[in-house]
Amino acid sequence: MRLSFAIIITALLAACGKNEVPPIKIAEPQRQQLQKAKEVDQLLQKAAESQRLAIDAATASQAAEK
C-alpha cells in the first residue's frame, strides 16, 4: 500500500514539471485590426479638430470685416 502511494506521489510530482508551451494568442488578428482602427480614429479626430479650427478662424475673420 505504501509502495503504491509512493509511486503515485512520485508520478504526480514528475508530471508537475515546467510546461514550455507558449501561450495561445486568442483573437490576435482581431486585436491588430482594433489597434489599426484606433490609430485611424485618432488621425480622423486630429483632422476634424484642425478643420474646425480653420473654420472658426475663417468665420472670425469674416465677422471682423463686417
Contacts in CASP RR format, 6 or more apart in sequence:
PFRMAT RR
TARGET T0000
AUTHOR 0000-0000-0000
METHOD contacts of the structure
MODEL  1
MRLSFAIIITALLAACGKNEVPPIKIAEPQRQQLQKAKEVDQLLQKAAES
QRLAIDAATASQAAEK
END
